[in-house]
Amino acid sequence: MSRTLIVANWKMHLNTSQASLLLHRLHERIKIHRNIEVVLAPSMLVLQPLSMQIDRRKFRLAAQNAYHKDEGAFTGEVSFTMLQDLVHYVIVGHSERRLYFHETDEIVRDKVTAAVRNNITPIICVGETQQERRAGETRQVLHDQVVSALANLTSQDVENVVIAYEPIWAISTFGGELAKPDDVKKALDFIRLQVSSLYGKKVAERIRVLYGGSVDDHIVSGYLAVEGCDGVLVGSASLNYHKFSGIVDAAYRLRHQEDDEDGNK
Ligand code: PEP
C-alpha cells in the first residue's frame, strides 16, 4: 500500500517568518509515521529558507508552480531545473492557475513534462467547474485533462506522478460546496480507469490519486476513508496548525486502523 500523502498548499500566504513559525509549530505536533508523507508547499520565496529549517524525516517540500523551460530569457519565471535540489514535488495545473493565469491543458502538459525531466514529482490537479458539473461534463473534463497532462510521459513516469482530483466548485476560492465522498469515489475511480486504459492496470494501481477539494480536520476522514484515495491536497486549513495537524492525525488514525486490521488477518 502506498504512503498517504497530505499536502499543504499555502498559496500566496505567509512570509518567511510566518512560514517558519508555522513549520516550528507543526514540527512540535506532527510525529513521524512510516506510512504518512507530509508535504508543505510554501510560496517560492520561502522555499529556500524553509529548506534549511525542515526536518526531512517529517516533511517534504513542494513548489506551487514553475516554468516549463529549463533556462533562458523568461523574465520573472523560475524553472523546474532551479527547483531540483529544493523540492520533491510541484503542484501543476491548480484551478487557480488554470482560471486566473489561463493555464491551458497544453501548458499543464508542458509543465508536467518539465517536472518529470527534472526529477520532480508533479501533483497534477484536475477537476470540473460548477458549470461543467451541472452540464454533466465531469467525466469528459477529467478524461481530457488526464490524457493531455500525461501525454509526454512513459508508463514508468506515470507510475510515479500524483493526480489530485479537485472539483473546482468544492474549493473555498470558488464556492467551497462540500463534495459527497461517494461522488469523490466515482471521480477517483474514473481517473484510475483512464490511467489504466492508457498505461495499464499495474500503473493505475500504483499511481497516487488525492482528493483536492476543501477539507478540514473534522471532515477529512470521510474522504481519506474512500477506497482508492491516497491523500488530500489542503488549502486554507493548512494555514492553521490545529486544523492541519488534526488532518495529519486523522490520516494516522486511519493508517493505524488499517495496519491493525492487516496484523489481525
Ligand atoms: C485547493 O485550493 O486545492 C483547496 C482545497 O483549497 P481550500 O482548502 O481552501 O478549499
Residues whose N, C-alpha, C, O or C-beta is under 5 A from the ligand:
A	BS01	PEP	E166 A170 I171 S172 T173 G212 G213 S214 V215 L233 V234 G235 S236 A237
